Amino acid sequence: MSISKISGHLTHDAKIILVPVFLIMLAELLLLMGQDYISIWMHVGIILCLPFASIYLHNREITMAFQSLMLLSALRLLNISMPVFFETTLYIFIFIYTPLVIPIYIVLKAQDFQFSFRLSDEMKKDRVKYSLIAVIVALAIAEGEYAIIKAGSLIPDLSFMSLLQLSIVMIFFVGLIEEVIFRYILQTRLERTFGIWPALLIASALFGVMHSGYGTIYEVLMTASAGLVIGYLYVRTRSLYLVTMIHGLTNVFLFGIIPHLGPGLGLF
């Protein structure tokens, strides 16, 4: 098969895949503008229509990209529809993210992903270096986000038990599940059609708009930038462990440590 033919095939696939990408972005921008009702029904439509489109198109690459994108709409619908069960909103994250394990497992199985949360040999040899990278990147992102949304604390104090509970929820529920969706599945899948760097940009843009629930375009831009940084580190290391730790620690700083100590952790 000639290079031009391959290029043409990928261009055709890319155009089709970009349709739900733009629809998801539009739905999230409508949510940002306060059009919750329209946004919800758009996400419902995406989940209902993409499987039928996959049947019609008979293209495995497009089908797998559609499956990956459907996870974003599922995440948004769970996020919007989940009632608050506890006075402490920390626990609502468990109820939002746990149901996503099932569709994530189905997508991983259907697309033959070899799930691995292990450290690479390089990272095992230099754990201190990568641990510092995770903490520094997470703190920088969290400081930037806190300056925008002034997040309140999800824990009553900075005791060991409070920080442990926050860390478990933010790393193993929020961080891990979102990184599996955005980096491990979506970004990796988009690379097959668009290439590494366009896939990084698209996945990061989607990561940004999926934070439209905070109600400010600055948070969308901030999280899109954070997605670029985290996605780039994933491209360089292919380590789900590293990006999960960065994501989880970002939320620990943002929703726990910084609200209690203040910006700059009270040092400045």
NUDRENMI-542111 format. One record per residue: residue in three letters; x, y, z of N, C-alpha, C, CB in turn. Coordinates in pm, whole numbers, plus 50000, padded with zeros to 5 digits. Glycine has a CB too. Layout:
! residues N
- Ala,X,Y,Z,X,Y,Z,X,Y,Z,X,Y,Z
...
! end
This chain:
! residues 268
- Met,50085,49880,50000,50000,50000,50000,50088,50124,50000,49904,50001,50123
- Ser,50058,50220,49912,50141,50340,49900,50119,50434,50018,50111,50412,49769
- Ile,50217,50521,50038,50209,50619,50146,50091,50713,50124,50340,50700,50157
- Ser,50069,50754,50000,49959,50846,49971,49824,50783,50002,49963,50889,49825
- Lys,49813,50652,49975,49687,50584,50004,49663,50575,50153,49687,50444,49942
- Ile,49771,50543,50227,49759,50537,50372,49719,50673,50426,49892,50490,50436
- Ser,49787,50780,50374,49757,50915,50420,49612,50951,50394,49850,51015,50352
- Gly,49562,50914,50273,49424,50943,50240,49328,50872,50332,49396,50907,50098
- His,49358,50745,50364,49273,50666,50453,49269,50730,50591,49323,50522,50461
- Leu,49383,50771,50641,49389,50833,50773,49314,50966,50774,49534,50853,50817
- Thr,49325,51042,50668,49255,51169,50660,49104,51148,50664,49294,51243,50533
- His,49057,51046,50597,48914,51013,50597,48869,50974,50738,48883,50899,50498
- Asp,48947,50888,50803,48916,50847,50940,48916,50968,51034,49016,50741,50989
- Ala,49016,51053,51016,49031,51169,51105,48909,51260,51097,49158,51247,51070
- Lys,48860,51284,50976,48743,51370,50959,48622,51315,51032,48710,51388,50810
- Ile,48604,51183,51025,48489,51120,51090,48504,51126,51242,48473,50974,51043
- Ile,48624,51097,51292,48648,51097,51436,48634,51237,51495,48787,51040,51467
- Leu,48669,51337,51416,48661,51475,51466,48517,51520,51488,48730,51569,51369
- Val,48420,51454,51424,48280,51493,51442,48237,51479,51589,48188,51408,51352
- Pro,48249,51359,51652,48213,51350,51795,48306,51430,51885,48213,51207,51838
- Val,48432,51448,51844,48523,51532,51923,48466,51674,51935,48666,51536,51858
- Phe,48425,51731,51823,48370,51866,51824,48234,51871,51893,48356,51919,51681
- Leu,48155,51765,51880,48025,51761,51947,48042,51760,52099,47945,51638,51902
- Ile,48140,51683,52148,48168,51680,52292,48215,51818,52338,48274,51573,52325
- Met,48303,51879,52260,48350,52013,52296,48234,52112,52299,48457,52061,52198
- Leu,48144,52103,52200,48029,52193,52195,47939,52172,52316,47950,52172,52066
- Ala,47914,52044,52349,47830,52014,52465,47889,52072,52593,47812,51862,52480
- Glu,48021,52064,52606,48086,52116,52726,48088,52269,52728,48228,52063,52735
- Leu,48102,52330,52613,48098,52476,52608,47957,52527,52640,48143,52526,52470
- Leu,47855,52452,52598,47718,52488,52634,47697,52477,52784,47617,52398,52560
- Leu,47757,52375,52844,47752,52362,52989,47820,52481,53056,47818,52230,53035
- Leu,47931,52522,53000,48004,52638,53052,47918,52764,53048,48134,52660,52972
- Met,47832,52774,52945,47746,52891,52928,47614,52878,53004,47716,52913,52781
- Gly,47601,52770,53083,47481,52753,53163,47368,52681,53095,47434,52883,53207
- Gln,47393,52626,52976,47291,52552,52902,47297,52403,52939,47309,52571,52748
- Asp,47272,52375,53067,47286,52239,53118,47196,52139,53045,47255,52236,53266
- Tyr,47072,52176,53022,46974,52085,52963,47018,52040,52823,46836,52152,52956
- Ile,47058,52137,52741,47103,52104,52605,47229,52019,52610,47128,52232,52522
- Ser,47321,52054,52700,47446,51981,52713,47422,51835,52750,47535,52048,52817
- Ile,47333,51813,52846,47303,51677,52889,47249,51594,52773,47202,51678,53005
- Trp,47153,51652,52699,47093,51577,52590,47190,51554,52475,46970,51649,52539
- Met,47285,51643,52457,47388,51620,52356,47475,51501,52394,47475,51745,52338
- His,47513,51493,52521,47594,51380,52566,47515,51249,52558,47642,51403,52710
- Val,47388,51254,52591,47303,51135,52576,47298,51093,52429,47159,51163,52630
- Gly,47282,51192,52341,47279,51162,52198,47409,51101,52148,47249,51288,52120
- Ile,47521,51151,52199,47652,51096,52160,47663,50949,52199,47767,51177,52225
- Ile,47622,50917,52321,47630,50779,52368,47537,50687,52288,47595,50771,52517
- Leu,47421,50740,52248,47325,50658,52174,47361,50644,52027,47186,50718,52187
- Cys,47417,50750,51969,47440,50752,51825,47572,50688,51780,47437,50892,51777
- Leu,47676,50702,51859,47806,50650,51816,47808,50499,51792,47910,50684,51919
- Pro,47741,50417,51874,47739,50273,51843,47671,50243,51709,47666,50196,51954
- Phe,47562,50314,51677,47495,50293,51548,47583,50340,51433,47360,50367,51545
- Ala,47654,50451,51454,47746,50500,51351,47858,50399,51327,47805,50636,51392
- Ser,47904,50335,51433,48010,50235,51420,47964,50117,51337,48056,50187,51558
- Ile,47840,50073,51359,47784,49962,51282,47776,49997,51134,47644,49923,51336
- Tyr,47736,50120,51107,47720,50165,50968,47854,50179,50898,47645,50299,50965
- Leu,47955,50226,50968,48084,50256,50905,48171,50133,50882,48159,50355,50990
- His,48157,50030,50965,48235,49906,50951,48385,49935,50947,48194,49832,50824
- Asn,48433,50019,51038,48575,50054,51042,48623,50041,51186,48599,50200,50987
- Arg,48713,49945,51211,48755,49915,51348,48825,50033,51413,48846,49794,51349
- Glu,48910,50103,51340,48982,50216,51398,48886,50326,51444,49083,50274,51297
- Ile,48788,50355,51361,48689,50456,51397,48604,50407,51514,48599,50490,51277
- Thr,48565,50281,51511,48485,50225,51620,48557,50236,51753,48451,50078,51591
- Met,48686,50204,51754,48763,50210,51878,48779,50354,51927,48900,50147,51858
- Ala,48793,50449,51833,48799,50591,51873,48665,50635,51930,48839,50680,51752
- Phe,48556,50591,51868,48422,50624,51918,48401,50570,52059,48315,50570,51823
- Gln,48444,50446,52082,48432,50386,52216,48506,50470,52319,48486,50242,52216
- Ser,48624,50517,52283,48703,50599,52375,48634,50730,52406,48842,50626,52316
- Leu,48576,50792,52303,48509,50921,52321,48379,50907,52401,48479,50984,52185
- Met,48312,50794,52388,48189,50771,52464,48215,50773,52614,48126,50639,52424
- Leu,48335,50737,52655,48369,50740,52798,48361,50882,52854,48508,50682,52821
- Leu,48392,50982,52770,48386,51120,52816,48241,51162,52842,48450,51214,52712
- Ser,48152,51124,52753,48011,51157,52774,47956,51084,52896,47928,51123,52650
- Ala,47999,50959,52915,47956,50884,53033,48004,50952,53160,48008,50739,53027
- Leu,48129,50999,53159,48184,51071,53275,48103,51197,53304,48332,51107,53250
- Arg,48070,51273,53201,47994,51396,53223,47855,51366,53277,47984,51475,53093
- Leu,47786,51268,53222,47651,51238,53268,47650,51189,53412,47587,51133,53177
- Leu,47748,51109,53449,47758,51065,53588,47787,51183,53680,47867,50958,53603
- Asn,47872,51272,53634,47909,51388,53714,47790,51480,53739,48021,51465,53645
- Ile,47708,51500,53637,47594,51590,53650,47481,51527,53729,47544,51630,53512
- Ser,47457,51397,53708,47337,51334,53764,47356,51281,53905,47294,51223,53675
- Met,47480,51268,53952,47503,51206,54081,47459,51296,54197,47650,51170,54096
- Pro,47366,51250,54278,47324,51331,54393,47431,51329,54502,47190,51280,54449
- Val,47424,51425,54592,47519,51431,54703,47467,51342,54816,47538,51579,54752
- Phe,47541,51235,54845,47498,51140,54947,47549,51177,55086,47545,51002,54911
- Phe,47658,51253,55092,47722,51282,55219,47739,51432,55236,47856,51211,55229
- Glu,47751,51474,55362,47778,51614,55389,47914,51654,55335,47770,51642,55539
- Thr,48011,51566,55348,48144,51590,55294,48146,51548,55149,48252,51515,55375
- Thr,48167,51643,55059,48158,51613,54916,48272,51526,54864,48155,51740,54838
- Leu,48371,51500,54948,48481,51413,54906,48429,51278,54858,48580,51393,55021
- Tyr,48330,51224,54927,48285,51088,54897,48203,51078,54770,48205,51036,55011
- Ile,48155,51189,54719,48077,51183,54596,48163,51137,54479,48015,51320,54565
- Phe,48295,51163,54486,48385,51119,54379,48385,50968,54366,48526,51170,54405
- Ile,48369,50897,54475,48366,50751,54471,48245,50704,54390,48362,50691,54613
- Phe,48130,50769,54413,48008,50730,54343,48008,50772,54197,47888,50788,54414
- Ile,48082,50878,54164,48091,50922,54025,48184,50831,53945,48140,51066,54018
- Tyr,48299,50798,54002,48403,50730,53924,48395,50578,53928,48536,50772,53973
- Thr,48342,50520,54034,48335,50374,54042,48253,50311,53929,48276,50333,54175
- Pro,48134,50367,53893,48059,50306,53783,48133,50307,53650,47929,50377,53766
- Leu,48231,50396,53634,48306,50402,53509,48400,50284,53491,48385,50530,53503
- Val,48427,50211,53598,48516,50095,53589,48462,49994,53488,48532,50028,53726
- Ile,48330,49977,53485,48270,49877,53396,48289,49914,53248,48120,49863,53427
- Pro,48247,50034,53203,48272,50066,53061,48420,50075,53026,48205,50196,53026
- Ile,48503,50120,53121,48647,50123,53095,48700,49983,53072,48722,50190,53212
- Tyr,48657,49889,53156,48701,49749,53139,48657,49694,53004,48645,49661,53253
- Ile,48534,49726,52965,48483,49677,52836,48565,49732,52721,48335,49716,52818
- Val,48598,49861,52726,48678,49923,52620,48819,49865,52618,48685,50076,52639
- Leu,48881,49851,52735,49016,49793,52741,49018,49652,52683,49066,49791,52886
- Lys,48915,49575,52716,48906,49436,52668,48883,49432,52518,48794,49361,52741
- Ala,48790,49515,52471,48753,49516,52330,48868,49563,52241,48631,49603,52307
- Gln,48952,49653,52295,49059,49711,52215,49195,49649,52242,49066,49858,52239
- Asp,49195,49540,52319,49318,49463,52346,49427,49546,52411,49370,49403,52217
- Phe,49389,49639,52498,49489,49713,52576,49550,49619,52680,49426,49838,52644
- Gln,49680,49625,52694,49750,49548,52797,49769,49637,52918,49886,49493,52744
- Phe,49670,49634,53008,49672,49726,53122,49791,49698,53213,49541,49716,53202
- Ser,49865,49803,53246,49980,49788,53335,49997,49916,53417,50108,49758,53254
- Phe,50011,49898,53547,50031,50011,53638,50171,50004,53700,49922,50012,53748
- Arg,50256,49923,53639,50389,49902,53695,50485,50013,53655,50444,49767,53650
- Leu,50590,50027,53736,50697,50119,53702,50786,50056,53596,50780,50156,53828
- Ser,50832,50138,53501,50927,50088,53402,51061,50065,53470,50941,50188,53284
- Asp,51149,49992,53404,51282,49966,53459,51357,50097,53484,51363,49876,53365
- Glu,51342,50194,53390,51411,50323,53406,51360,50396,53530,51390,50410,53280
- Met,51229,50394,53552,51171,50464,53666,51207,50395,53797,51020,50473,53651
- Lys,51219,50263,53794,51260,50191,53914,51401,50229,53956,51251,50040,53891
- Lys,51488,50255,53857,51626,50291,53887,51637,50433,53941,51711,50276,53763
- Asp,51542,50518,53906,51550,50658,53947,51418,50704,54006,51589,50746,53827
- Arg,51374,50636,54111,51244,50665,54171,51238,50805,54232,51211,50562,54276
- Val,51348,50847,54292,51350,50978,54356,51326,51087,54253,51484,51002,54428
- Lys,51392,51077,54139,51378,51177,54033,51233,51187,53987,51469,51142,53913
- Tyr,51171,51074,53956,51034,51077,53905,50933,51113,54013,50999,50942,53845
- Ser,50964,51080,54137,50877,51122,54247,50879,51274,54261,50920,51055,54380
- Leu,50998,51334,54249,51011,51479,54255,50938,51545,54138,51158,51520,54255
- Ile,50950,51486,54020,50879,51538,53903,50729,51539,53929,50911,51454,53776
- Ala,50678,51428,53983,50535,51418,54010,50489,51525,54109,50502,51278,54065
- Val,50564,51544,54216,50526,51641,54320,50536,51784,54266,50616,51626,54444
- Ile,50645,51817,54198,50666,51953,54147,50560,51989,54043,50807,51968,54088
- Val,50537,51899,53947,50437,51926,53842,50299,51938,53904,50439,51815,53735
- Ala,50266,51848,53996,50135,51850,54061,50113,51981,54138,50120,51731,54155
- Leu,50215,52024,54211,50203,52147,54290,50187,52269,54199,50325,52165,54380
- Ala,50262,52273,54091,50253,52385,53997,50114,52395,53936,50358,52371,53886
- Ile,50060,52281,53894,49926,52280,53835,49822,52321,53938,49892,52142,53778
- Ala,49836,52265,54059,49739,52295,54165,49740,52443,54203,49769,52210,54288
- Glu,49858,52503,54210,49868,52646,54241,49798,52728,54133,50016,52689,54255
- Gly,49819,52690,54007,49754,52760,53897,49604,52748,53902,49805,52708,53765
- Glu,49554,52628,53930,49410,52608,53938,49350,52680,54058,49378,52458,53946
- Tyr,49421,52676,54170,49368,52741,54290,49354,52892,54269,49459,52713,54411
- Ala,49447,52950,54195,49440,53093,54167,49315,53128,54087,49565,53139,54091
- Ile,49263,53030,54013,49147,53054,53928,49016,53023,54000,49156,52970,53802
- Ile,49007,52904,54062,48878,52861,54116,48866,52874,54267,48852,52719,54078
- Lys,48979,52906,54334,48977,52922,54480,48902,52806,54547,48911,53058,54518
- Ala,48947,52685,54517,48879,52565,54565,48875,52559,54717,48948,52441,54511
- Gly,48763,52514,54770,48752,52492,54913,48808,52356,54949,48606,52505,54959
- Ser,48839,52336,55075,48896,52209,55119,48788,52102,55130,48969,52226,55253
- Leu,48823,51981,55090,48732,51868,55103,48757,51790,55231,48745,51775,54984
- Ile,48855,51835,55309,48885,51769,55437,48885,51875,55547,49023,51695,55431
- Pro,48850,51836,55670,48838,51935,55780,48971,51987,55831,48764,51875,55894
- Asp,49078,51907,55814,49209,51948,55864,49316,51872,55788,49221,51922,56018
- Leu,49441,51896,55828,49554,51830,55761,49611,51715,55845,49664,51932,55730
- Ser,49525,51651,55919,49569,51534,55997,49602,51418,55904,49460,51492,56097
- Phe,49675,51322,55956,49717,51208,55875,49597,51136,55815,49799,51111,55960
- Met,49493,51111,55893,49376,51037,55844,49302,51116,55736,49282,51003,55961
- Ser,49290,51247,55756,49222,51329,55656,49298,51328,55523,49206,51473,55706
- Leu,49429,51345,55530,49511,51343,55408,49512,51206,55343,49654,51386,55440
- Leu,49509,51099,55426,49505,50964,55371,49376,50940,55295,49520,50860,55484
- Gln,49263,50980,55353,49134,50963,55285,49131,51042,55154,49018,51007,55377
- Leu,49177,51167,55159,49179,51250,55038,49269,51189,54932,49226,51392,55072
- Ser,49385,51140,54973,49482,51082,54878,49426,50957,54812,49613,51049,54950
- Ile,49361,50871,54889,49304,50748,54834,49200,50781,54728,49241,50662,54945
- Val,49110,50874,54761,49004,50911,54666,49062,50977,54542,48901,51004,54733
- Met,49152,51073,54560,49203,51150,54448,49301,51074,54360,49268,51274,54499
- Ile,49376,50981,54417,49472,50905,54337,49406,50783,54274,49591,50861,54424
- Phe,49337,50703,54353,49288,50574,54304,49149,50579,54240,49286,50476,54416
- Phe,49074,50685,54265,48945,50699,54199,48953,50805,54089,48835,50736,54301
- Val,48979,50929,54127,48981,51037,54028,49102,51028,53936,48980,51173,54099
- Gly,49222,51030,53993,49344,51031,53912,49357,50911,53822,49463,51040,54001
- Leu,49346,50792,53877,49365,50670,53799,49261,50658,53689,49361,50548,53889
- Ile,49134,50676,53724,49029,50655,53625,49035,50760,53514,48892,50658,53691
- Glu,49059,50887,53549,49068,50990,53446,49191,50970,53358,49071,51128,53509
- Glu,49303,50929,53416,49422,50906,53335,49408,50785,53244,49544,50889,53424
- Val,49339,50683,53291,49311,50568,53205,49227,50614,53086,49238,50455,53284
- Ile,49126,50699,53113,49039,50746,53005,49114,50840,52909,48917,50818,53064
- Phe,49175,50946,52962,49229,51051,52877,49364,51017,52816,49241,51177,52956
- Arg,49453,50959,52891,49586,50931,52839,49600,50786,52789,49689,50959,52946
- Tyr,49568,50690,52877,49594,50549,52844,49507,50501,52728,49570,50462,52967
- Ile,49380,50544,52725,49291,50498,52618,49280,50602,52507,49152,50466,52675
- Leu,49229,50722,52540,49195,50819,52436,49318,50870,52361,49121,50935,52497
- Gln,49415,50922,52433,49533,50976,52365,49605,50868,52284,49630,51038,52467
- Thr,49618,50751,52341,49683,50640,52270,49606,50602,52146,49698,50519,52362
- Arg,49473,50598,52157,49391,50561,52042,49398,50666,51933,49246,50540,52084
- Leu,49392,50794,51969,49397,50901,51870,49531,50906,51797,49370,51035,51936
- Glu,49637,50861,51863,49769,50859,51799,49769,50775,51673,49875,50807,51897
- Arg,49688,50672,51670,49686,50581,51554,49628,50648,51431,49606,50456,51587
- Thr,49544,50747,51453,49482,50817,51341,49549,50950,51311,49336,50840,51369
- Phe,49581,51026,51415,49630,51163,51396,49781,51176,51412,49562,51254,51494
- Gly,49846,51080,51476,49987,51095,51509,50003,51141,51653,50054,51194,51414
- Ile,50124,51134,51705,50148,51158,51847,50111,51300,51890,50293,51133,51879
- Trp,50161,51401,51820,50143,51539,51867,50002,51592,51843,50244,51630,51800
- Pro,49939,51568,51729,49798,51608,51716,49709,51537,51818,49747,51579,51574
- Ala,49738,51409,51845,49659,51336,51945,49675,51398,52083,49702,51188,51948
- Leu,49797,51441,52114,49822,51508,52242,49741,51636,52253,49972,51539,52258
- Leu,49735,51715,52146,49660,51840,52146,49510,51815,52160,49688,51918,52019
- Ile,49458,51716,52087,49314,51687,52091,49275,51636,52229,49276,51585,51983
- Ala,49352,51540,52282,49320,51484,52414,49328,51591,52522,49417,51368,52446
- Ser,49425,51681,52510,49440,51788,52609,49326,51888,52601,49574,51860,52590
- Ala,49283,51920,52478,49169,52010,52461,49043,51949,52521,49146,52042,52312
- Leu,49023,51820,52500,48908,51751,52558,48917,51747,52710,48897,51608,52502
- Phe,49037,51724,52760,49059,51725,52905,49022,51862,52963,49206,51691,52938
- Gly,49056,51967,52889,49025,52101,52935,48875,52128,52938,49093,52203,52848
- Val,48806,52100,52827,48662,52131,52822,48582,52044,52917,48609,52114,52680
- Met,48634,51927,52951,48562,51842,53047,48567,51898,53188,48621,51701,53045
- His,48635,52010,53206,48634,52081,53334,48548,52207,53327,48778,52117,53376
- Ser,48459,52211,53228,48373,52328,53211,48272,52343,53324,48299,52319,53079
- Gly,48251,52236,53402,48157,52243,53513,48195,52345,53619,48146,52109,53577
- Tyr,48320,52390,53619,48362,52493,53715,48311,52631,53677,48514,52496,53727
- Gly,48261,52643,53553,48195,52767,53514,48283,52881,53471,48114,52812,53624
- Thr,48409,52854,53443,48498,52961,53397,48589,52911,53286,48582,53015,53514
- Ile,48603,52992,53182,48687,52955,53069,48834,52948,53109,48670,53056,52955
- Tyr,48870,53022,53214,49010,53020,53259,49048,52884,53315,49034,53129,53364
- Glu,48953,52819,53383,48980,52684,53434,48991,52584,53319,48869,52641,53532
- Val,48909,52603,53216,48918,52517,53098,49056,52530,53034,48808,52553,52995
- Leu,49102,52653,53018,49233,52677,52957,49345,52624,53046,49253,52826,52931
- Met,49329,52641,53178,49431,52594,53271,49441,52443,53268,49400,52641,53413
- Thr,49327,52374,53271,49332,52227,53271,49374,52172,53135,49196,52171,53310
- Ala,49342,52245,53027,49392,52203,52896,49544,52211,52892,49330,52291,52784
- Ser,49599,52317,52952,49745,52331,52961,49804,52221,53048,49782,52469,53018
- Ala,49736,52191,53160,49781,52082,53246,49777,51951,53170,49695,52074,53373
- Gly,49673,51933,53087,49663,51811,53006,49778,51798,52909,49532,51809,52930
- Leu,49823,51912,52855,49938,51910,52765,50063,51862,52837,49963,52049,52705
- Val,50084,51913,52958,50202,51875,53035,50197,51727,53073,50214,51962,53163
- Ile,50083,51685,53127,50069,51545,53169,50074,51453,53048,49936,51524,53246
- Gly,50007,51494,52939,50009,51412,52818,50147,51400,52758,49915,51470,52715
- Tyr,50225,51510,52764,50363,51506,52714,50447,51410,52796,50425,51646,52717
- Leu,50432,51415,52927,50506,51322,53014,50465,51178,52985,50482,51356,53162
- Tyr,50338,51159,52950,50295,51023,52916,50359,50977,52784,50141,51017,52905
- Val,50368,51069,52688,50435,51036,52561,50580,50997,52586,50427,51156,52463
- Arg,50646,51071,52675,50788,51046,52702,50811,50918,52782,50848,51163,52776
- Thr,50722,50886,52875,50747,50774,52966,50657,50654,52944,50732,50820,53107
- Arg,50538,50678,52886,50434,50575,52872,50404,50511,53008,50479,50466,52770
- Ser,50410,50593,53110,50388,50544,53247,50254,50591,53299,50501,50591,53340
- Leu,50159,50501,53309,50030,50532,53370,50049,50566,53517,49932,50414,53354
- Tyr,50144,50501,53580,50173,50528,53721,50212,50673,53742,50286,50436,53772
- Leu,50303,50726,53660,50351,50863,53678,50239,50964,53659,50464,50892,53579
- Val,50162,50952,53549,50059,51053,53523,49945,51042,53625,50004,51037,53380
- Thr,49919,50922,53675,49816,50907,53779,49860,50975,53907,49787,50758,53806
- Met,49986,50960,53945,50037,51024,54064,50033,51176,54051,50179,50977,54094
- Ile,50070,51228,53932,50064,51373,53911,49921,51423,53924,50122,51410,53772
- His,49830,51355,53858,49689,51395,53861,49633,51387,54003,49605,51306,53766
- Gly,49659,51276,54069,49607,51258,54204,49665,51358,54302,49637,51118,54252
- Leu,49796,51380,54296,49861,51475,54387,49816,51619,54359,50013,51465,54375
- Thr,49790,51650,54233,49735,51782,54200,49608,51807,54278,49708,51795,54048
- Asn,49519,51709,54279,49392,51724,54350,49410,51723,54501,49296,51614,54310
- Val,49509,51651,54550,49538,51653,54694,49582,51793,54736,49647,51548,54731
- Phe,49671,51853,54656,49713,51990,54684,49596,52087,54670,49828,52031,54590
- Leu,49519,52074,54561,49415,52169,54528,49298,52167,54626,49364,52143,54389
- Phe,49257,52046,54666,49137,52033,54749,49167,52000,54895,49047,51926,54691
- Gly,49295,52003,54931,49329,51971,55069,49434,52063,55128,49376,51831,55077
- Ile,49554,52056,55074,49667,52124,55137,49665,52275,55114,49795,52067,55085
- Ile,49648,52319,54988,49652,52463,54960,49539,52540,55028,49646,52487,54810
- Pro,49414,52490,55028,49308,52566,55098,49337,52588,55246,49177,52494,55084
- His,49409,52495,55309,49441,52510,55451,49564,52597,55475,49462,52373,55515
- Leu,49666,52582,55389,49791,52655,55410,49798,52784,55331,49907,52569,55373
- Gly,49716,52795,55226,49717,52912,55142,49808,52895,55022,49758,53032,55221
- Pro,49798,52983,54921,49885,52976,54803,50032,52978,54842,49856,53090,54708
- Gly,50112,52903,54769,50253,52894,54803,50277,52814,54928,50312,53031,54819
- Leu,50172,52740,54972,50178,52657,55092,50216,52740,55215,50278,52542,55073
- Gly,50179,52868,55212,50204,52955,55326,50348,52999,55341,50162,52888,55449
- Leu,50430,52967,55240,50573,53000,55249,50603,53142,55202,50655,52900,55167
- Phe,50510,53199,55123,50537,53333,55066,50429,53431,55108,50545,53326,54910
! end
